[in-house]
Amino acid sequence: MKSSKEIDRKFKTELAQLLDKYEAIGLEKNTINSVEEMEISSAVVLIVKYLRLNGGSIGDFDLYKLLNVYFRFPEKRKKINNILSEKH
């Protein structure tokens, strides 16, 4: 089994490569409006690998859909943020 440091290093390397790829095709790193579905899917793959999950979409657990909605639809992002700010 890989150590946490190895996983962190690999994750950071893959994330840097992904960001370099998008920068090379003219996407700004911090512009929410420039985030496309394929980029979100690539990010989910990295998250799944980093957290050692079985997948990004299993049963009622769907990181792909959540992140797509969160990044691409401001009105739904606001609703999600409101839910997250509620005291549980």
C-alpha positions in Angstrom: 0.0 0.0 0.0 1.3 3.5 -0.9 2.1 5.9 1.9 0.2 9.2 2.3 3.2 11.1 1.1 3.4 9.1 -2.1 -0.3 9.6 -2.7 -0.1 13.3 -2.0 2.9 13.7 -4.3 1.2 11.7 -7.1 -2.1 13.8 -6.6 -0.2 17.1 -6.8 1.7 16.0 -9.9 -1.5 14.9 -11.7 -3.3 18.1 -10.6 -0.4 20.2 -11.9 -0.5 18.4 -15.2 -4.2 18.9 -15.5 -3.9 22.6 -14.7 -1.1 23.0 -17.2 -3.2 21.2 -19.9 -6.1 23.6 -19.4 -3.8 26.7 -19.2 -2.2 25.5 -22.5 -5.6 25.6 -24.3 -6.3 29.1 -22.9 -8.5 28.4 -19.9 -7.9 30.6 -16.9 -7.4 28.6 -13.7 -9.7 30.7 -11.4 -12.6 31.5 -13.7 -15.7 29.6 -12.7 -17.3 30.3 -16.1 -14.5 28.6 -18.0 -15.0 25.3 -16.2 -16.4 22.7 -18.6 -18.0 19.4 -18.0 -14.8 17.5 -19.1 -12.6 19.4 -16.8 -14.9 18.7 -13.9 -14.9 15.0 -14.8 -11.1 15.0 -14.8 -11.0 16.7 -11.4 -13.5 14.1 -10.0 -11.2 11.3 -11.2 -8.3 12.9 -9.3 -10.5 13.3 -6.2 -11.6 9.6 -6.4 -7.9 8.5 -6.8 -6.8 10.7 -3.9 -9.5 9.6 -1.5 -9.2 6.0 -2.7 -12.9 5.7 -3.5 -14.4 3.0 -5.7 -15.8 5.6 -8.1 -17.2 9.1 -8.4 -20.8 7.9 -9.0 -22.0 5.0 -6.9 -25.7 4.6 -5.9 -26.9 8.0 -4.5 -23.3 9.3 -4.3 -22.6 11.3 -7.5 -19.6 13.6 -7.4 -19.8 14.2 -11.1 -23.3 15.6 -11.0 -22.6 17.5 -7.8 -19.6 19.3 -9.1 -21.1 19.9 -12.5 -24.1 21.6 -10.9 -22.0 23.4 -8.4 -19.6 24.9 -10.9 -21.9 25.6 -13.8 -25.2 26.7 -12.3 -24.9 29.8 -10.0 -28.5 29.6 -8.7 -28.0 25.9 -7.7 -24.6 26.7 -6.2 -26.3 29.3 -4.0 -28.8 26.7 -2.8 -26.1 24.2 -2.1 -24.1 26.8 -0.1 -27.2 27.7 1.9 -27.7 24.0 2.8 -24.0 23.7 3.8 -24.3 26.8 6.0 -27.2 25.4 8.0 -26.5 24.1 11.4 -26.8 20.4 11.6 
